[in-house]
């Protein structure tokens, strides 16, 4: 029995050994394959480009395709170069006097889906590190330039020609330049009207039509001034016999002057020599197409003539013994303040009989309009008598 079992055991042992050896070989092969797979995966990961998730950037290209403004179109923006790295643009501010244009070249510091931010490297009037940001809100671009503007951009149809026209800056004149401007305009007008002036059997006339004279004048007057004031001079040639009645600052010494400034308006008061006495005049200069033009002129009742103006409208107008006196005689600058504040001259009238001064009445005179008022001092009330024209 034992002898029969031994061969069987040997066969079993050999089968087991073979099986173990095959399993070992299979295991070794599996390890080798696994290692090779890992090496291949590692090599693949080393050679492949890393996958980067794409980020959508704020689209700036539409900025360069149009011109932009703020809501009331007082500030304009023109992007002349737009890229991710640099933005060049110009800003035109017409909301202040003088009009200003700024040119910026900004380099990007950051750019993401919500904002482009950078600093200015080239600019006019601003530090080189001025911050610039562009964002969007409610489908509108928002432009912020440090210390200059912060505004939503609205598409505008302004053309390059209109841009250049809006760039024109109203000239800033000193007080003396304002006086010289008026004096030169009136001297030129005297010369031109004088050249056309004539005299004949039927009186005085102009040898040229009104439009011809106007077209030869410098463009220093508004259309309204031409059609009213200059037209009156043309219709009354006699003015040219005493030109200071028509042009009080033409070749007349200026004794005093005062300029009051407002946006696009200049109010000018002058005191000039008037054939040995003085004339007081108020001019208004208006900005028209970025140019100063004379738009109105008013002769004022001078302090010296105020008593006569009052008397001319009184019951004593024809009485040779009647005279008037100013309660207060204002100097030039007091007269300016009176006109600006709407104040009047106060005048008392008297009769002079046998060296006796008899009080008659109180009057007020508006130095601007020449209106004369009877003044009831007891009731502090007035009523109009009419307009006295200064002789």
C-alpha positions as CSV (number, residue, x, y, z in Angstrom):
1,X,0.0,0.0,0.0
2,X,2.8,2.4,0.9
3,X,4.6,1.5,-2.2
4,X,1.5,2.5,-4.2
5,X,1.1,5.9,-2.3
6,X,4.7,7.0,-2.8
7,X,4.5,7.5,-6.5
8,X,1.2,9.2,-6.1
9,X,2.6,11.7,-3.6
10,X,5.6,12.4,-5.8
11,X,3.2,13.2,-8.7
12,X,1.1,15.4,-6.4
13,X,4.3,17.2,-5.2
14,X,5.5,17.8,-8.7
15,X,2.1,19.1,-9.7
16,X,2.0,21.4,-6.7
17,X,5.5,22.7,-7.4
18,X,4.7,23.3,-11.0
19,X,1.5,25.1,-10.1
20,X,3.4,27.3,-7.5
21,X,6.0,28.1,-10.1
22,X,3.4,29.1,-12.7
23,X,1.6,31.3,-10.1
24,X,4.9,33.0,-9.2
25,X,5.7,33.5,-12.9
26,X,2.2,35.0,-13.4
27,X,2.6,37.2,-10.4
28,X,5.9,38.4,-11.6
29,X,4.5,39.1,-15.1
30,X,1.6,41.0,-13.5
31,X,4.0,43.2,-11.5
32,X,6.1,43.9,-14.6
33,X,3.0,44.8,-16.6
34,X,1.7,47.0,-13.9
35,X,5.1,48.8,-13.5
36,X,5.3,49.3,-17.3
37,X,1.8,50.7,-17.3
38,X,2.7,53.1,-14.5
39,X,5.8,54.2,-16.3
40,X,3.9,54.8,-19.5
41,X,1.3,56.8,-17.6
42,X,4.0,58.8,-16.0
43,X,5.7,59.5,-19.3
44,X,2.4,60.5,-20.8
45,X,1.6,62.9,-18.0
46,X,5.1,64.4,-18.4
47,X,4.7,65.0,-22.1
48,X,1.1,66.2,-22.2
49,X,0.2,69.9,-21.8
50,X,-1.7,70.7,-18.6
51,X,-5.3,71.4,-19.2
52,X,-6.1,75.0,-18.3
53,X,-9.6,76.1,-17.9
54,X,-10.3,79.1,-20.3
55,X,-11.4,82.4,-18.6
56,X,-13.6,84.8,-20.5
57,X,-12.2,88.3,-20.4
58,X,-14.1,91.6,-20.4
59,X,-14.6,92.4,-24.1
60,X,-13.1,95.8,-24.8
61,X,-13.3,95.8,-28.6
62,X,-16.6,97.6,-28.9
63,X,-15.0,100.6,-27.2
64,X,-12.8,101.3,-30.2
65,X,-15.6,101.0,-32.7
66,X,-17.6,104.0,-31.5
67,X,-17.4,107.3,-29.7
68,X,-18.8,107.7,-26.3
69,X,-20.2,110.4,-23.9
70,X,-21.8,110.9,-20.5
71,X,-25.5,111.2,-20.2
72,X,-25.8,114.9,-21.0
73,X,-23.1,114.9,-23.6
74,X,-20.8,117.4,-21.9
75,X,-17.9,114.9,-21.7
76,X,-16.8,112.8,-24.7
77,X,-14.5,109.8,-24.9
78,X,-12.7,108.4,-28.0
79,X,-10.8,105.1,-27.7
80,X,-8.1,105.3,-30.4
81,X,-6.4,102.0,-29.5
82,X,-7.8,99.1,-27.6
83,X,-6.0,95.8,-26.7
84,X,-5.6,93.6,-23.7
85,X,-2.3,95.2,-22.8
86,X,-2.8,98.9,-23.6
87,X,-5.6,101.3,-24.1
88,X,-5.2,104.8,-25.7
89,X,-8.1,107.2,-25.4
90,X,-8.8,110.9,-25.3
91,X,-11.3,112.8,-23.2
92,X,-13.0,116.1,-24.2
93,X,-14.6,118.0,-21.3
94,X,-16.9,120.7,-22.5
95,X,-18.7,121.2,-19.1
96,X,-16.1,123.8,-17.9
97,X,-14.5,126.9,-19.3
98,X,-12.0,126.6,-20.9
99,X,-12.8,123.4,-22.8
100,X,-10.1,120.8,-22.0
101,X,-8.9,117.7,-24.0
102,X,-6.9,115.0,-22.3
103,X,-5.0,112.2,-24.0
104,X,-4.2,109.0,-22.1
105,X,-2.2,105.8,-22.8
106,X,-2.8,103.2,-20.1
107,X,-1.0,99.9,-19.6
108,X,-2.9,96.9,-18.2
109,X,-2.3,95.7,-14.6
110,X,-5.1,93.2,-14.5
111,X,-7.8,92.0,-16.9
112,X,-10.6,89.5,-16.0
113,X,-14.2,88.9,-16.9
114,X,-15.4,91.9,-14.8
115,X,-12.7,94.6,-15.1
116,X,-9.8,96.0,-17.0
117,X,-7.5,98.0,-14.7
118,X,-4.3,99.8,-15.5
119,X,-2.1,102.9,-15.0
120,X,-1.4,105.8,-17.3
121,X,2.1,105.8,-18.8
122,X,1.6,108.7,-21.1
123,X,-0.8,111.6,-20.4
124,X,-1.5,115.3,-20.6
125,X,-2.0,117.3,-17.4
126,X,-2.2,114.2,-15.1
127,X,0.4,112.2,-13.2
128,X,1.9,109.2,-15.0
129,X,0.6,106.7,-12.4
130,X,-3.1,107.8,-12.7
131,X,-5.4,104.8,-12.3
132,X,-7.8,103.8,-15.1
133,X,-10.5,101.1,-14.8
134,X,-13.2,99.9,-17.1
135,X,-16.1,97.8,-15.9
136,X,-19.6,97.0,-17.0
137,X,-22.9,97.5,-15.3
138,X,-26.4,97.0,-16.8
139,X,-24.9,96.4,-20.2
140,X,-23.0,99.7,-20.1
141,X,-19.3,100.3,-19.8
142,X,-18.1,102.3,-16.8
143,X,-14.9,104.4,-17.3
144,X,-13.1,105.7,-14.3
145,X,-10.1,108.0,-14.6
146,X,-8.6,108.9,-11.2
147,X,-9.3,112.5,-10.2
148,X,-11.0,113.2,-13.6
149,X,-14.2,111.3,-14.2
150,X,-16.4,108.3,-13.2
151,X,-19.2,107.8,-15.6
152,X,-21.2,105.3,-17.6
153,X,-20.4,105.5,-21.3
154,X,-23.2,106.2,-23.7
155,X,-22.8,105.8,-27.5
156,X,-22.8,109.1,-29.3
157,X,-22.9,110.1,-32.9
158,X,-20.4,113.0,-32.7
159,X,-18.2,113.2,-35.8
160,X,-14.5,114.1,-35.8
161,X,-15.4,117.5,-37.3
162,X,-17.8,118.1,-34.5
163,X,-15.2,117.0,-31.9
164,X,-12.8,119.6,-33.3
165,X,-15.5,122.2,-33.2
166,X,-16.3,121.5,-29.6
167,X,-12.5,121.7,-28.8
168,X,-12.5,125.4,-29.6
169,X,-11.9,127.3,-26.4
170,X,-13.4,130.7,-25.6
171,X,-10.5,133.1,-25.3
172,X,-9.9,134.3,-21.8
173,X,-9.3,138.1,-21.9
174,X,-7.9,140.3,-19.2
175,X,-9.9,143.4,-18.2
176,X,-7.7,145.6,-20.4
177,X,-8.1,143.2,-23.3
178,X,-11.9,143.4,-22.9
179,X,-11.8,147.2,-23.0
180,X,-9.5,147.1,-26.1
181,X,-11.8,144.7,-27.8
182,X,-14.8,147.0,-27.5
183,X,-12.7,150.1,-28.4
184,X,-11.2,148.5,-31.5
185,X,-14.6,147.2,-32.7
186,X,-16.1,150.7,-32.3
187,X,-13.2,152.4,-33.9
188,X,-13.4,150.0,-36.9
189,X,-17.1,150.7,-37.2
190,X,-16.6,154.5,-37.1
191,X,-14.1,154.2,-39.9
192,X,-16.3,152.0,-42.1
193,X,-19.5,154.0,-41.5
194,X,-17.5,157.2,-42.0
195,X,-16.2,156.0,-45.4
196,X,-19.8,155.4,-46.6
197,X,-21.1,158.6,-45.1
198,X,-22.3,161.3,-47.5
199,X,-24.1,164.7,-47.5
200,X,-26.3,166.2,-50.2
201,X,-29.1,168.5,-50.9
202,X,-31.5,166.2,-49.1
203,X,-29.4,165.8,-46.0
204,X,-27.1,163.1,-44.8
205,X,-27.0,159.6,-46.1
206,X,-24.8,156.5,-46.7
207,X,-23.5,155.8,-50.2
208,X,-23.4,152.1,-49.6
209,X,-26.2,149.8,-48.5
210,X,-26.4,148.4,-45.0
211,X,-25.3,144.9,-45.9
212,X,-22.3,146.0,-47.7
213,X,-21.1,148.0,-44.7
214,X,-21.8,145.1,-42.4
215,X,-19.9,142.6,-44.5
216,X,-16.8,144.8,-44.4
217,X,-16.8,145.0,-40.6
218,X,-14.9,142.7,-38.3
219,X,-17.2,140.0,-36.9
220,X,-17.4,141.5,-33.4
221,X,-21.1,141.9,-33.1
222,X,-24.0,139.5,-32.6
223,X,-26.7,139.4,-35.3
224,X,-29.2,141.0,-33.0
225,X,-26.8,143.9,-32.3
226,X,-26.3,144.4,-36.0
227,X,-30.0,144.3,-36.9
228,X,-30.9,146.7,-34.1
229,X,-28.2,149.0,-32.9
230,X,-26.1,149.2,-36.0
231,X,-29.2,149.4,-38.1
232,X,-30.4,152.4,-36.1
233,X,-27.1,154.1,-36.8
234,X,-27.4,153.4,-40.5
235,X,-31.0,154.7,-40.5
236,X,-29.9,157.9,-38.7
237,X,-26.7,159.1,-40.5
238,X,-26.7,162.3,-38.4
239,X,-25.0,160.2,-35.7
240,X,-21.8,160.3,-37.7
241,X,-21.6,164.1,-37.1
242,X,-20.9,163.3,-33.4
243,X,-19.6,159.7,-33.5
244,X,-19.4,159.3,-29.7
245,X,-23.2,159.2,-29.6
246,X,-23.1,156.1,-31.7
247,X,-19.7,154.6,-30.6
248,X,-18.8,156.1,-27.2
249,X,-15.5,154.2,-26.9
250,X,-14.2,155.0,-30.4
251,X,-11.0,157.0,-29.9
252,X,-12.3,158.3,-26.5
253,X,-10.1,158.2,-23.4
254,X,-11.4,155.6,-20.9
255,X,-11.4,157.1,-17.5
256,X,-12.8,154.1,-15.6
257,X,-13.8,150.6,-16.4
258,X,-15.2,147.6,-14.6
259,X,-15.7,144.0,-15.9
260,X,-18.1,141.5,-14.3
261,X,-17.6,137.9,-15.4
262,X,-20.1,135.1,-15.7
263,X,-20.0,131.9,-17.8
264,X,-20.0,133.0,-21.4
265,X,-21.0,136.5,-20.5
266,X,-19.1,139.7,-19.7
267,X,-20.7,142.8,-18.4
268,X,-18.6,145.9,-19.0
269,X,-19.1,149.3,-17.4
270,X,-17.1,152.2,-18.8
271,X,-16.7,155.9,-18.0
272,X,-15.3,157.8,-21.0
273,X,-14.6,161.3,-22.1
274,X,-17.6,162.7,-23.9
275,X,-16.7,166.0,-25.5
276,X,-15.4,167.4,-22.3
277,X,-17.9,165.7,-19.9
278,X,-18.3,162.0,-19.1
279,X,-20.3,159.2,-20.6
280,X,-21.3,156.1,-18.7
281,X,-22.0,153.0,-20.8
282,X,-22.8,149.3,-20.1
283,X,-21.9,146.7,-22.6
284,X,-22.7,143.0,-22.7
285,X,-20.4,140.6,-24.4
286,X,-21.7,137.1,-25.2
287,X,-19.9,134.0,-26.3
288,X,-21.1,132.9,-29.7
289,X,-19.5,129.9,-31.3
290,X,-16.6,130.2,-28.9
291,X,-16.0,133.8,-29.9
292,X,-16.7,137.0,-27.9
293,X,-19.2,139.4,-29.5
294,X,-20.8,142.6,-28.4
295,X,-24.4,141.8,-27.9
296,X,-25.8,145.0,-26.3
297,X,-25.0,148.5,-25.3
298,X,-26.8,150.8,-22.9
299,X,-26.1,154.5,-22.2
300,X,-26.5,155.2,-18.5
301,X,-27.8,158.4,-16.9
302,X,-24.7,160.0,-15.5
303,X,-24.8,161.4,-12.0
304,X,-24.3,164.9,-13.5
305,X,-27.4,164.5,-15.7
306,X,-29.7,162.8,-13.2
307,X,-31.1,166.1,-11.7
308,X,-31.9,167.4,-15.2
309,X,-33.5,164.1,-16.1
310,X,-35.8,164.4,-13.0
311,X,-36.7,168.0,-13.8
312,X,-37.5,167.2,-17.5
313,X,-40.4,165.0,-16.3
314,X,-41.6,167.3,-13.4
315,X,-44.1,170.1,-13.3
316,X,-41.3,172.6,-13.0
317,X,-39.7,171.4,-16.3
318,X,-40.3,174.8,-18.0
319,X,-39.4,177.0,-14.9
320,X,-36.0,178.6,-15.4
321,X,-35.7,179.0,-11.6
322,X,-36.1,175.3,-10.9
323,X,-33.1,173.0,-10.3
324,X,-32.4,169.6,-8.8
325,X,-29.8,168.2,-6.5
326,X,-28.6,164.7,-5.9
327,X,-29.1,163.5,-2.3
328,X,-25.9,161.5,-2.9
329,X,-23.4,161.8,-5.8
330,X,-22.1,158.3,-6.5
331,X,-18.6,157.7,-7.9
332,X,-18.1,155.3,-10.8
333,X,-18.0,152.1,-8.8
334,X,-21.0,153.1,-6.7
335,X,-22.9,153.7,-9.9
336,X,-21.9,150.2,-11.1
337,X,-23.3,148.7,-7.9
338,X,-26.5,150.8,-8.3
339,X,-27.1,149.4,-11.8
340,X,-26.3,145.9,-10.7
341,X,-28.7,146.0,-7.7
342,X,-31.5,148.0,-9.4
343,X,-31.1,151.1,-7.2
344,X,-32.0,154.6,-8.2
345,X,-30.7,158.2,-7.9
346,X,-32.5,160.2,-5.2
347,X,-33.1,163.8,-6.3
348,X,-34.7,166.8,-4.6
349,X,-36.0,169.7,-6.7
350,X,-36.1,173.4,-5.7
351,X,-37.2,176.8,-6.9
352,X,-34.8,179.7,-6.5
353,X,-36.6,182.9,-5.9
354,X,-34.8,186.0,-4.8
355,X,-31.9,183.9,-3.4
356,X,-34.4,181.8,-1.5
357,X,-34.4,178.0,-1.9
358,X,-37.9,176.6,-1.9
359,X,-38.2,172.8,-1.8
360,X,-40.6,171.4,-4.4
361,X,-40.5,167.5,-4.6
362,X,-38.6,164.3,-4.3
363,X,-37.8,162.2,-7.4
364,X,-36.1,159.0,-8.3
365,X,-34.3,158.2,-11.5
366,X,-33.3,154.8,-12.8
367,X,-29.7,155.1,-14.2
368,X,-30.2,152.2,-16.6
369,X,-33.6,152.9,-18.2
370,X,-33.9,156.7,-17.5
371,X,-37.3,156.1,-16.0
372,X,-38.3,159.0,-13.7
373,X,-40.5,158.4,-10.6
374,X,-42.2,160.9,-8.3
375,X,-41.3,159.8,-4.8
376,X,-43.8,160.3,-1.9
377,X,-41.3,160.2,0.9
378,X,-44.0,160.2,3.6
379,X,-45.6,157.0,2.3
380,X,-42.4,155.7,0.8
381,X,-44.2,155.1,-2.5
382,X,-43.5,156.0,-6.1
383,X,-45.3,156.4,-9.5
384,X,-43.9,156.6,-12.9
385,X,-43.6,159.9,-14.8
386,X,-41.9,158.7,-17.9
387,X,-38.5,158.1,-19.5
388,X,-36.0,160.9,-19.7
389,X,-33.4,160.5,-22.4
390,X,-30.0,161.7,-21.5
391,X,-29.0,164.7,-23.7
